[in-house]
Each structure stands twice: as C-alpha cells, then as structure tokens.
Amino acid sequence: MASTRMTLLLVIVIISAVAFGVNAHSPAHILSHIGVTNIKTALAADVSIFVTPTHIKNGGEVNIHYRADNPTHDDWIGAYSPAGVDVATTTPVKYQFGYADEKYLVNGEGNLKFVLINMRSDYKLVFFRNGTNHPVKVAESDRVTFDDKDQPLKPRLLVTKNASEMRLQWSSRTTNSPYVEYGVAANRLESKLSAATETYTKADMCGPPATSVGYRDAGPIHNVVMTGLKPGQRYYYRFGDSGNVSPVYNFRQPFAVNPSQPMTILAFGDMGQSQPDDSLQFWQEEASLNTTKYMIQSAQKEDIDAIFHIGDISYARGYASEWDVFLNQITPLASRIPYLICLGNHEMDYDANCPECLFNGTDSGGECGVAAMHQFLTPRTDFNSPWYSIEMGSVHALFMSTEHDFSTNSKQYNWIENDLKSVDKTKTPWVILSGHRPMYIDSTNYHVPSGDQPVAANLRKFIEPLMLKYKADLGLWGHHHSYQRTCAVYQTNCLRNSTNRVYAGPYVAPIQMVIGMAGQGLSTNLEAQVPSYMELVDDSEYGYSRIHIFNETTLHMEFLSNSRLGLVRDDFWIVRT
C-alpha cells in the first residue's frame, strides 16, 4: 500500500507542476475542489475520529486519530471553524486525505497533525467519505477550544503620511474598549490611545465564493494611529481590550526625510501563505513559509525600515479563513516593520461595478479589493482610489494599481504624474514605483487584454514616460512568479547595461524588476529567446528581495533565494555620479 500511496503522490506532484508553473495565473483554489453544496450526512458506526488535545493555545498542534472499516483513497478529514458551522454551506479551513498516513489503507487507522490558529472560535474535525465532489459526512470529533478566544492577535504596522505617526491594526473576537499603550521602553508604556473598530461582511463583496461557501466572519478589525513619535526612535507597544492584552512588541519609527539616510527595505510579490502541518499538501504556496522564515531571520539580524508586498497578498480568493492564516504567518514581520501593499489581480479583479477597473476576471474570488483594503489601511485617498505614496528617509515610494485605469488623463494617471512631479530629489533622491503587473516581462502570455505582454505594453505607453520624465530609479513589479532584471531601459531600448552588476553613471532610465517569486507556484512560460532588455531571468528559485540604500548616490539590491538557504542569488548596484 505504501508504494500505491507514493504513486498517487507523484501523480499529484506532476499535475501540480504542470498546472501551477505554466504562467502567472494560479490554478483553482484548493478549497474550491470541495463540492460543499453536494455534502450529505450519514453518520456511520464503523467510522470514528478523535482529536487530542481539545484545549490549545493559538497555533497549537492537535493529533487526529481516525478509524474506518473498508478504508479508501476517497476518505478525508476537514477542519471547520466555527465548530457549529453547517458543513453543507461552508468550506473547511483545511483538509487532508486519510491516506496521507500510509497505515490507514493497510489497517483502517491513521493519524494526522493539524496546527490550528485562533480564528475567534472553536474547531471541529469532520470525517468524510466518497471524495470531495460529493462528500458524505460520516463522523465528527469533539470541539477543540482555545485558552482565550478573545485574545488580541495579528498585529500589523502601517505607515501614514506623517513621519511622527504609525498606524496599528489587529483582530479580535469581541470589542468593548480597544486600545494601544506605547512608549520608549517595555516597562514605560506611558501613552494610551483608544482604537476605532470596523469590519466587512459578505454584503460588501462582489460574488462567490466570498459571498457564499468561502465566507467567514472577519470579526472586529481595530486600528489606531500612534502619534508624537520621533523618527528613528524604537517604541514598545501592546494592545488589547477589557483585560485581554497582547505581549509587548516593538518597532523602530521610520526615519524622516533625509537624502543621506541609509535604509533597508524587503520587497516581493505573490507570496500567499501555507499550512505548516499535514494539511493541504502539494498546495502551490508552500514556499511562502520558507520566504517568511528567511525574512524573519533577516529582520533579526538588522533593522528593516519597511516591507513592500506588491500585490497577490494572501491568495485567499474568496476563502476568508486564508486571510487569518496569512496574517498569523506574517505577524513576526508585520508587528515590528511597516507592511506596505498594493493590490494585485487576486485581491481586486471580479465582474463588478467598477468603472475604472481594467480586468473583469474572477481572480479575487469575489473579494473585489474589500478584504485587502480593510485588513491593510494604506494612506490611500479613498476606497476607489487604492494608490498612494510615502516618503521615509531617502526614498519616495509610489504604489500604483495595475488593476485600475492608468491611461492618459485617467484619475490614476493624473495622480501618478502629480505625485512624481512633486518629488524633491534633493530631499528624497531615490524614487521607487511599484505595481503588481509588470512593465517589462519575459513571458509568452500575449492574451488580450490581461496577458503579461499587452499589459506591459500599456504600462510602457502610459506610465514609463512619467518614470523617465521625473527620474524614477526603480520599478518593482510582480504577477509573473519569477525574478527578472532589466538594463536601464526605456521603450525596450537599453540606455545603460550593467558592468559586473553595477549601473554606474548619471541617471538615464529606470531599472525594472519582476520580483513575484515569494511563494506562489513558479511561472515557467518564458520566451524561447531572452528579450534583449533582460539582464537576468530566473524562474527556478523562490525568495525575496532586499534593498540597501547607503546614501543619495548608492543603492544595492539583492535577490535572496530560499533554495540557497537565504543567501544571495543575484544582486546589483546603482551608483549615481
């Protein structure tokens, strides 16, 4: 039986490699494989499922023991939260087939380990037979409860336009009087501010699965702006509500505008999240765990000033529990480093009433930007204008939306031009423009209108002239799950190639980067011949980018590879003379 299981797993891996690595678009979400509305219940005396322990902390591991007469490859176990949810109306948080323990098909008994995060409610484990298309519920476990369902969790720091402020968001089950305390030492949290609370429901979103089988109550989302902060100062904080208080976290307030200020930024796109247990094996975002781990290690070795996540954030795509998993995964980063995002197709795109939206696909699973923009309150102007810029240290960073109209005289185009026009390069000498879909790309996707190449051509038509006119130094893009680096390029012509990975001299044109290699299945749809403007294309390694800015003339960017244990796969320098 063991060899049978290995054959099945190899088949899954091969299918996954073919389906997940073809292009920048992801396959169907793994939770969509479950025919929720087809589920029937027929409790069976010859099937049982037990879970231990039944009382855990956030992120605790449980052992699932299951038994059935006549075991088959179609038997599977799903984890549901809230525990009382109707399984015929809601997808599980996670699931796994019984044969993942190879002893199960031999003797009808198996064990799996699931890590369960606190999503403001209890869990139950449910045993199904008859596969995932027409499942039959045959047994369920006792409830698994948490030490404190009201525990405040998932803190994330977000910048405002004010150098003396920092926004904090977090999640909880209930709300009475949410607040944050902060100060310059862990034992001196002398300032206290009340937080505002908001949430969103299925009525705010556009369609299924976000409004149907994928919906899960997001719970209260609290946010507060800490004020009176001194740039460069480290602050300590904790947050909570009515006696439920978080541990003490800390962050360094970003530096004020200063052309000579050294800075370090982590940048990537298309990361998503994954489960660190026996569930959802062979799901294409498994690499995101390693990417997150290596970024945490980087942040422990040096101060990071900001994180740029340039679209395709959680890959929830309408399955709300995935946002909880993602926010839990990035907590060690987002609780100490400002986490800046821009929208990707898997946050925004849906057939919705959005006059300025470019693509009416269903990539967001019905979320149409609602979940992402509530979970990450950026300094945007309004909900329908999700673009913004910030200045910190020596950097002016602009985050556009490639999912909204950016053609000449559109609302976004005019905003981008006015923003770039306002940059004073004597104060912020480095200008970085980020968006999700790339401006330059080695890809065979010519599908109109949303393919890589048609979108890239339009970005070059409308946005690239602004980047050149106002001397943007670097373009950061994702969407294609690879790492790609151009020469200093304008309208597909190299105006300066690097010499030993150094672009030295006066400004001539931006360098364009594709950094969508953070976790989603790698894209392998490359042209037969590498485009002349590309200096490096790598579709074989996951990882993230790190940008070191030393002063007003020197920038160093690295690609740190997961397969190389967080070591440098590629790097380059921009040296202005």
C-alpha positions as CSV (number, residue, x, y, z in Angstrom):
1,M,0.0,0.0,0.0
2,A,2.9,2.3,0.7
3,S,4.0,2.1,-3.0
4,T,0.4,2.9,-4.1
5,R,0.4,6.0,-1.9
6,M,3.8,7.1,-3.3
7,T,2.5,6.6,-6.9
8,L,-0.6,8.8,-6.1
9,L,1.6,11.5,-4.5
10,L,3.9,11.5,-7.5
11,V,0.9,11.9,-9.8
12,I,-0.3,14.9,-7.7
13,V,3.2,16.5,-7.8
14,I,3.4,16.1,-11.6
15,I,-0.1,17.5,-12.1
16,S,0.8,20.3,-9.7
17,A,4.0,21.1,-11.6
18,V,2.2,21.3,-14.9
19,A,-0.8,23.3,-13.6
20,F,1.0,25.6,-11.2
21,G,4.1,26.6,-13.1
22,V,2.7,27.5,-16.5
23,N,2.0,31.2,-16.2
24,A,1.3,34.0,-13.8
25,H,-2.3,32.9,-13.2
26,S,-2.9,30.5,-10.4
27,P,-4.9,27.3,-10.7
28,A,-8.3,26.9,-8.9
29,H,-8.0,27.4,-5.2
30,I,-7.6,24.0,-3.4
31,L,-10.6,24.7,-1.3
32,S,-12.8,25.0,-4.4
33,H,-12.3,21.3,-5.0
34,I,-14.8,20.5,-2.3
35,G,-18.4,20.3,-3.5
36,V,-19.8,22.0,-0.4
37,T,-23.4,22.1,-1.6
38,N,-23.3,18.4,-2.5
39,I,-22.4,17.3,1.0
40,K,-24.7,14.7,2.6
41,T,-24.7,13.4,6.2
42,A,-24.9,9.7,7.0
43,L,-23.2,9.1,10.4
44,A,-21.6,5.7,10.4
45,A,-21.0,3.4,13.4
46,D,-17.9,1.9,11.8
47,V,-16.1,5.3,11.5
48,S,-14.6,7.4,14.3
49,I,-12.5,10.4,14.7
50,F,-10.8,11.7,17.8
51,V,-8.6,14.7,18.4
52,T,-6.2,15.4,21.3
53,P,-5.7,17.8,23.0
54,T,-9.0,19.5,22.9
55,H,-7.8,22.7,24.5
56,I,-4.9,24.6,22.9
57,K,-3.1,27.9,22.5
58,N,-3.1,29.9,19.3
59,G,-1.1,27.9,16.8
60,G,-1.3,24.7,18.8
61,E,-0.9,21.3,17.3
62,V,-3.5,18.6,17.6
63,N,-3.3,14.9,16.8
64,I,-6.2,13.5,14.8
65,H,-6.8,9.8,15.1
66,Y,-9.3,8.3,12.7
67,R,-10.6,4.8,12.0
68,A,-12.8,3.2,9.4
69,D,-13.8,-0.2,8.1
70,N,-13.0,-0.6,4.4
71,P,-10.7,2.4,4.1
72,T,-10.5,4.1,0.6
73,H,-8.4,6.7,-1.1
74,D,-11.5,9.0,-1.1
75,D,-11.7,9.3,2.7
76,W,-10.7,12.7,4.0
77,I,-10.7,14.9,7.2
78,G,-11.7,18.6,7.3
79,A,-11.1,21.2,10.0
80,Y,-14.1,23.5,10.5
81,S,-14.4,26.8,12.4
82,P,-16.7,27.8,13.9
83,A,-17.3,24.4,15.3
84,G,-21.1,24.6,14.8
85,V,-21.0,25.6,11.2
86,D,-23.1,23.7,8.7
87,V,-20.6,21.8,6.5
88,A,-23.1,21.9,3.6
89,T,-22.8,25.6,3.4
90,T,-19.1,26.4,4.2
91,T,-15.7,25.1,3.1
92,P,-13.3,23.8,5.8
93,V,-10.4,25.8,6.9
94,K,-8.1,23.0,5.8
95,Y,-8.3,19.3,4.9
96,Q,-6.3,16.2,4.1
97,F,-6.9,12.7,2.7
98,G,-6.8,9.8,5.1
99,Y,-4.2,8.0,3.1
100,A,-1.6,10.7,4.0
101,D,-0.9,8.3,6.8
102,E,0.0,5.2,4.7
103,K,-1.0,2.9,7.5
104,Y,-4.6,3.9,7.0
105,L,-5.1,2.0,3.8
106,V,-3.5,-1.1,5.4
107,N,-5.3,-1.4,8.7
108,G,-8.0,1.3,8.6
109,E,-6.4,3.5,11.3
110,G,-4.4,6.7,10.8
111,N,-3.0,9.8,12.4
112,L,-2.6,13.4,11.2
113,K,-1.3,16.5,12.8
114,F,-3.0,19.8,12.2
115,V,-1.9,23.2,13.5
116,L,-4.9,25.3,14.5
117,I,-4.8,29.1,14.7
118,N,-7.2,31.1,16.8
119,M,-9.8,32.4,14.4
120,R,-12.1,33.7,17.1
121,S,-14.0,30.4,17.5
122,D,-13.8,26.7,18.3
123,Y,-12.9,24.0,15.7
124,K,-14.3,20.5,15.0
125,L,-12.7,17.8,12.8
126,V,-15.0,16.1,10.4
127,F,-14.5,12.7,8.7
128,F,-15.9,12.4,5.1
129,R,-16.1,9.6,2.6
130,N,-16.9,9.5,-1.1
131,G,-14.3,12.0,-2.1
132,T,-14.5,15.8,-2.4
133,N,-17.0,16.2,-5.2
134,H,-20.0,14.6,-3.4
135,P,-18.7,14.1,0.1
136,V,-20.6,12.2,2.8
137,K,-20.1,13.3,6.4
138,V,-19.8,10.1,8.5
139,A,-18.2,11.3,11.8
140,E,-17.0,14.3,13.7
141,S,-14.8,15.0,16.7
142,D,-15.2,16.8,19.9
143,R,-14.7,20.5,19.8
144,V,-11.2,22.0,20.1
145,T,-11.2,25.2,22.1
146,F,-8.6,27.9,22.8
147,D,-7.2,29.2,26.0
148,D,-8.6,32.6,25.1
149,K,-10.8,33.2,22.1
150,D,-10.8,36.9,22.9
151,Q,-7.0,37.1,22.6
152,P,-6.0,40.2,20.5
153,L,-4.0,38.9,17.6
154,K,-2.4,39.5,14.2
155,P,-0.9,43.0,14.7
156,R,0.3,44.8,11.6
157,L,2.1,48.2,11.4
158,L,1.1,50.6,8.6
159,V,2.6,54.0,7.8
160,T,0.6,57.2,7.5
161,K,1.8,60.3,5.6
162,N,3.1,61.8,8.8
163,A,6.6,61.0,9.9
164,S,5.6,61.2,13.6
165,E,2.8,58.6,13.3
166,M,2.4,54.9,13.0
167,R,-0.9,53.0,12.4
168,L,-1.6,49.7,14.1
169,Q,-4.2,47.2,13.1
170,W,-5.2,44.0,14.9
171,S,-8.0,41.5,15.1
172,S,-10.1,40.0,18.0
173,R,-13.4,38.2,18.6
174,T,-15.2,40.9,20.6
175,T,-14.8,44.6,21.2
176,N,-15.6,46.8,24.1
177,S,-12.9,49.4,24.6
178,P,-9.9,48.5,22.3
179,Y,-6.7,50.5,23.0
180,V,-3.0,50.6,22.5
181,E,-0.3,51.5,25.0
182,Y,3.1,52.6,23.8
183,G,6.4,54.1,25.0
184,V,10.2,54.2,24.6
185,A,10.7,51.2,26.9
186,A,8.9,47.9,27.5
187,N,8.3,49.0,31.1
188,R,7.4,52.5,30.2
189,L,4.2,52.4,28.1
190,E,3.2,55.9,29.1
191,S,0.9,56.7,26.2
192,K,-2.6,55.2,25.7
193,L,-5.0,55.7,22.9
194,S,-8.4,54.3,22.1
195,A,-8.8,52.4,18.8
196,A,-11.5,52.5,16.2
197,T,-13.2,49.3,15.1
198,E,-14.6,48.3,11.7
199,T,-15.3,45.1,9.8
200,Y,-16.7,43.9,6.5
201,T,-19.4,41.3,5.6
202,K,-20.4,39.3,2.6
203,A,-22.8,42.2,1.6
204,D,-19.7,44.4,1.0
205,M,-18.2,42.0,-1.5
206,C,-19.0,41.1,-5.1
207,G,-19.7,37.4,-5.5
208,P,-18.9,33.8,-4.8
209,P,-17.1,32.2,-3.1
210,A,-16.5,35.3,-1.0
211,T,-20.3,35.7,-0.6
212,S,-21.1,32.0,-0.3
213,V,-19.2,28.9,0.7
214,G,-15.9,30.9,1.3
215,Y,-17.4,33.5,3.6
216,R,-16.3,33.6,7.2
217,D,-16.9,36.5,9.6
218,A,-13.8,38.7,9.7
219,G,-14.6,39.8,13.2
220,P,-13.7,43.2,14.6
221,I,-10.7,44.9,13.0
222,H,-9.2,47.5,15.2
223,N,-7.0,50.4,14.2
224,V,-5.3,53.3,16.0
225,V,-2.7,55.8,14.9
226,M,0.1,56.3,17.4
227,T,1.2,59.9,17.5
228,G,4.1,62.0,18.8
229,L,6.7,59.5,17.6
230,K,10.3,60.6,16.9
231,P,11.8,59.3,13.7
232,G,14.5,56.7,14.3
233,Q,13.3,56.0,17.9
234,R,12.4,52.5,18.9
235,Y,9.0,52.1,20.5
236,Y,7.4,49.4,22.5
237,Y,3.6,48.7,22.5
238,R,0.9,46.3,23.5
239,F,-2.8,46.3,22.5
240,G,-6.0,44.8,23.8
241,D,-9.5,45.2,25.1
242,S,-11.1,44.8,28.6
243,G,-8.3,42.8,30.2
244,N,-7.2,40.8,27.2
245,V,-3.8,42.3,26.4
246,S,-1.2,41.2,23.9
247,P,2.5,40.7,24.6
248,V,4.8,43.7,24.2
249,Y,6.0,44.2,20.7
250,N,8.5,46.9,19.4
251,F,9.3,48.8,16.2
252,R,11.7,51.5,15.1
253,Q,9.9,54.5,13.8
254,P,10.8,55.2,10.1
255,F,13.3,57.9,9.5
256,A,12.2,61.4,8.5
257,V,13.1,62.7,5.0
258,N,16.9,62.9,4.7
259,P,18.8,62.4,1.5
260,S,21.7,60.8,3.2
261,Q,19.7,58.4,5.4
262,P,20.7,54.7,5.0
263,M,17.6,52.4,4.6
264,T,16.8,48.7,4.2
265,I,13.6,47.5,2.5
266,L,12.3,44.0,1.9
267,A,10.4,43.7,-1.3
268,F,8.5,40.9,-3.1
269,G,5.2,40.0,-4.7
270,D,2.9,37.0,-4.9
271,M,3.7,35.3,-1.6
272,G,0.4,33.9,-0.1
273,Q,0.5,31.6,2.8
274,S,0.7,27.9,3.6
275,Q,-0.1,25.4,6.3
276,P,2.8,24.1,8.5
277,D,1.2,20.7,9.1
278,D,-0.2,17.6,7.4
279,S,-3.0,19.5,5.6
280,L,-3.2,20.8,2.1
281,Q,-0.1,19.0,0.9
282,F,1.1,20.0,-2.6
283,W,-0.7,23.3,-2.5
284,Q,1.4,25.8,-4.5
285,E,2.1,28.3,-1.8
286,E,4.2,26.0,0.4
287,A,7.4,28.1,-0.4
288,S,5.8,31.1,1.3
289,L,6.7,29.5,4.7
290,N,10.4,29.5,3.8
291,T,10.3,33.0,2.4
292,T,8.6,34.2,5.6
293,K,11.2,32.3,7.7
294,Y,14.2,33.8,5.9
295,M,12.7,37.4,6.1
296,I,12.2,36.9,9.8
297,Q,15.8,35.9,10.2
298,S,16.9,38.9,8.2
299,A,14.9,41.2,10.4
300,Q,16.5,39.7,13.5
301,K,20.0,40.5,12.2
302,E,19.4,44.1,11.1
303,D,16.8,46.8,11.3
304,I,14.4,46.7,8.3
305,D,12.7,50.0,7.6
306,A,9.8,48.8,5.5
307,I,8.3,45.8,3.7
308,F,6.8,46.2,0.2
309,H,4.4,43.5,-0.8
310,I,3.4,44.4,-4.3
311,G,0.2,42.5,-4.9
312,D,-1.2,39.0,-4.7
313,I,-1.0,39.1,-0.9
314,S,-2.8,36.2,0.8
315,Y,-4.3,34.4,-2.2
316,A,-7.5,34.0,-0.2
317,R,-9.5,34.5,-3.4
318,G,-12.8,34.5,-1.5
319,Y,-12.0,31.9,1.2
320,A,-11.9,34.2,4.2
321,S,-10.1,31.8,6.6
322,E,-7.0,32.2,4.4
323,W,-6.7,35.9,5.5
324,D,-6.4,34.7,9.1
325,V,-3.8,32.2,8.1
326,F,-1.8,34.8,6.2
327,L,-2.0,37.5,8.9
328,N,-0.9,34.9,11.5
329,Q,2.0,33.9,9.3
330,I,3.4,37.4,8.9
331,T,2.9,38.5,12.5
332,P,6.6,38.3,13.4
333,L,7.3,40.7,10.5
334,A,4.3,43.0,10.4
335,S,4.3,43.5,14.2
336,R,7.7,45.2,14.0
337,I,8.1,46.5,10.4
338,P,5.7,48.7,8.5
339,Y,3.9,46.5,5.9
340,L,3.0,48.3,2.7
341,I,0.9,46.7,0.0
342,C,-0.5,47.4,-3.4
343,L,-3.4,45.5,-5.0
344,G,-3.0,42.6,-7.3
345,N,-5.4,40.7,-9.5
346,H,-6.1,38.2,-6.7
347,E,-7.2,41.0,-4.4
348,M,-9.2,43.1,-6.9
349,D,-10.4,41.5,-10.0
350,Y,-14.0,40.5,-10.3
351,D,-17.0,41.1,-12.5
352,A,-18.2,44.1,-10.5
353,N,-19.5,47.6,-11.0
354,C,-16.1,49.4,-11.1
355,P,-15.9,51.9,-13.9
356,E,-12.2,52.3,-13.6
357,C,-11.3,48.6,-13.2
358,L,-9.4,47.2,-16.2
359,F,-10.0,43.5,-15.9
360,N,-13.3,41.8,-15.1
361,G,-12.0,38.3,-14.4
362,T,-12.8,36.4,-11.2
363,D,-9.3,36.3,-9.8
364,S,-10.2,37.7,-6.4
365,G,-12.9,35.1,-5.8
366,G,-15.5,37.9,-5.3
367,E,-13.5,40.0,-2.8
368,C,-13.0,42.9,-5.3
369,G,-10.5,44.6,-3.0
370,V,-12.7,44.7,0.1
371,A,-10.8,42.2,2.2
372,A,-7.3,43.5,1.4
373,M,-8.2,47.2,1.9
374,H,-9.9,46.6,5.2
375,Q,-7.1,44.4,6.5
376,F,-4.4,46.9,5.4
377,L,-5.3,50.5,5.8
378,T,-2.9,52.2,3.4
379,P,-2.7,56.1,3.1
380,R,-4.9,55.9,0.0
381,T,-7.3,58.8,-0.8
382,D,-10.4,56.6,-0.8
383,F,-11.6,53.0,-1.3
384,N,-12.0,53.5,-5.1
385,S,-8.5,55.1,-5.4
386,P,-6.2,52.5,-3.9
387,W,-2.9,54.2,-4.9
388,Y,-0.7,56.2,-2.6
389,S,2.9,57.3,-1.9
390,I,5.0,57.6,1.2
391,E,8.3,59.3,2.0
392,M,10.8,57.9,4.5
393,G,14.5,58.6,4.8
394,S,15.9,59.0,1.3
395,V,13.1,57.2,-0.5
396,H,9.9,58.4,-2.2
397,A,7.9,55.2,-2.8
398,L,4.8,55.2,-5.0
399,F,2.3,52.3,-5.1
400,M,0.0,52.2,-8.1
401,S,-2.8,49.8,-9.0
402,T,-2.3,48.0,-12.3
403,E,-5.9,46.7,-11.9
404,H,-7.4,50.3,-12.4
405,D,-7.2,52.5,-15.4
406,F,-3.8,54.2,-15.8
407,S,-4.2,55.6,-19.3
408,T,-3.6,59.2,-20.1
409,N,-5.9,61.6,-18.1
410,S,-7.4,58.8,-16.1
411,K,-7.8,59.6,-12.4
412,Q,-4.9,57.3,-11.5
413,Y,-2.6,58.7,-14.3
414,N,-3.2,62.2,-13.2
415,W,-2.5,61.3,-9.6
416,I,0.8,59.5,-10.6
417,E,2.0,62.4,-12.6
418,N,1.2,64.9,-9.9
419,D,2.9,62.7,-7.3
420,L,6.1,62.2,-9.3
421,K,6.1,65.9,-10.2
422,S,6.0,66.8,-6.5
423,V,9.2,64.8,-5.6
424,D,12.1,66.9,-4.5
425,K,15.1,64.6,-5.3
426,T,17.4,66.8,-3.2
427,K,15.4,65.5,-0.2
428,T,14.4,62.0,-1.4
429,P,16.9,61.2,-4.1
430,W,15.6,57.6,-4.6
431,V,12.2,57.2,-6.3
432,I,10.7,53.7,-6.4
433,L,7.5,53.0,-8.3
434,S,5.7,49.7,-7.5
435,G,2.7,48.0,-9.1
436,H,1.6,44.4,-9.5
437,R,1.6,43.6,-13.2
438,P,5.0,44.2,-14.8
439,M,6.1,46.8,-17.2
440,Y,8.9,44.6,-18.6
441,I,8.5,40.9,-18.7
442,D,9.9,37.7,-20.3
443,S,6.7,35.8,-20.9
444,T,4.7,34.1,-23.6
445,N,1.4,35.3,-22.3
446,Y,0.0,37.6,-25.1
447,H,-3.6,37.1,-24.2
448,V,-5.6,40.3,-24.7
449,P,-6.4,42.3,-22.6
450,S,-5.0,40.9,-19.4
451,G,-2.0,38.9,-20.6
452,D,1.5,39.8,-19.4
453,Q,2.6,41.4,-22.7
454,P,-0.4,43.5,-23.5
455,V,-0.5,45.0,-20.0
456,A,3.3,45.6,-20.1
457,A,2.9,47.4,-23.5
458,N,0.3,49.7,-22.0
459,L,2.4,50.4,-18.9
460,R,5.3,51.3,-21.2
461,K,2.9,53.5,-23.2
462,F,1.4,55.4,-20.4
463,I,3.5,55.1,-17.2
464,E,7.0,54.6,-18.4
465,P,7.3,58.2,-19.9
466,L,6.4,59.6,-16.5
467,M,9.0,57.4,-14.8
468,L,11.7,58.8,-17.2
469,K,10.5,62.4,-17.1
470,Y,10.5,62.5,-13.3
471,K,13.6,60.3,-13.0
472,A,12.2,57.3,-11.1
473,D,15.1,55.0,-10.3
474,L,13.5,51.6,-9.9
475,G,10.3,49.8,-10.9
476,L,9.2,46.9,-8.8
477,W,6.6,44.5,-10.2
478,G,5.2,41.0,-9.5
479,H,2.4,38.9,-11.1
480,H,4.8,36.7,-13.0
481,H,6.2,34.2,-10.5
482,S,9.9,34.7,-11.3
483,Y,12.8,37.0,-10.8
484,Q,13.8,39.3,-13.7
485,R,16.1,42.3,-14.0
486,T,16.4,44.6,-16.9
487,C,19.1,47.0,-18.1
488,A,18.5,50.7,-17.5
489,V,15.7,50.7,-20.1
490,Y,13.3,52.9,-21.9
491,Q,10.8,51.8,-24.6
492,T,12.6,48.4,-24.7
493,N,15.9,50.0,-25.6
494,C,18.9,49.6,-23.2
495,L,20.3,53.0,-22.4
496,R,22.8,51.5,-20.0
497,N,23.8,47.9,-19.3
498,S,25.4,46.9,-16.0
499,T,29.1,46.2,-15.7
500,N,29.7,43.4,-13.3
501,R,26.2,44.1,-12.0
502,V,26.9,47.8,-11.4
503,Y,24.9,50.5,-13.2
504,A,27.2,53.5,-12.8
505,G,26.8,57.0,-14.1
506,P,24.3,59.8,-14.3
507,Y,20.7,59.0,-14.5
508,V,19.5,57.7,-17.9
509,A,16.4,55.4,-17.2
510,P,14.8,53.2,-14.6
511,I,15.8,49.6,-13.9
512,Q,12.7,47.4,-14.0
513,M,12.4,44.3,-11.7
514,V,10.0,41.4,-11.6
515,I,10.0,40.0,-8.0
516,G,7.0,37.7,-8.0
517,M,8.9,34.7,-6.6
518,A,7.9,34.8,-3.0
519,G,5.7,31.7,-2.7
520,Q,3.2,31.1,-5.4
521,G,4.0,28.3,-7.9
522,L,6.8,29.5,-10.2
523,S,5.9,30.7,-13.7
524,T,7.8,28.9,-16.5
525,N,6.2,30.4,-19.6
526,L,9.4,32.1,-20.8
527,E,10.2,33.2,-24.4
528,A,12.4,30.9,-26.4
529,Q,14.9,33.8,-26.5
530,V,15.5,36.1,-23.6
531,P,14.5,39.7,-24.5
532,S,17.4,42.0,-25.2
533,Y,16.5,44.3,-22.4
534,M,16.6,41.5,-19.7
535,E,20.0,41.0,-18.0
536,L,18.8,38.1,-15.8
537,V,15.7,35.9,-15.8
538,D,15.3,33.2,-13.1
539,D,12.1,31.1,-13.0
540,S,13.6,28.3,-10.8
541,E,14.0,29.8,-7.3
542,Y,11.8,31.2,-4.7
543,G,12.8,34.1,-2.4
544,Y,12.6,37.8,-1.7
545,S,14.5,41.0,-2.4
546,R,16.4,43.2,-0.1
547,I,17.2,46.8,-0.9
548,H,20.0,48.6,0.9
549,I,20.2,52.3,0.3
550,F,23.5,53.7,1.7
551,N,23.2,57.4,0.8
552,E,22.0,59.6,-2.0
553,T,24.3,58.0,-4.6
554,T,24.4,54.3,-3.8
555,L,21.7,51.6,-3.8
556,H,22.3,47.9,-3.6
557,M,19.5,45.3,-4.3
558,E,19.7,41.6,-3.7
559,F,17.7,38.5,-4.6
560,L,17.9,36.1,-1.6
561,S,17.0,32.6,-2.6
562,N,15.1,30.1,-0.4
563,S,16.9,27.1,-2.1
564,R,20.2,28.7,-1.2
565,L,19.1,29.0,2.5
566,G,18.5,32.7,2.3
567,L,21.8,33.5,0.5
568,V,22.2,35.9,-2.4
569,R,21.2,34.5,-5.9
570,D,21.6,37.9,-7.7
571,D,22.5,41.4,-6.8
572,F,23.2,44.7,-8.4
573,W,24.3,48.3,-7.6
574,I,23.1,51.6,-8.8
575,V,25.8,54.2,-8.4
576,R,24.9,57.8,-9.3
577,T,27.7,60.1,-10.4
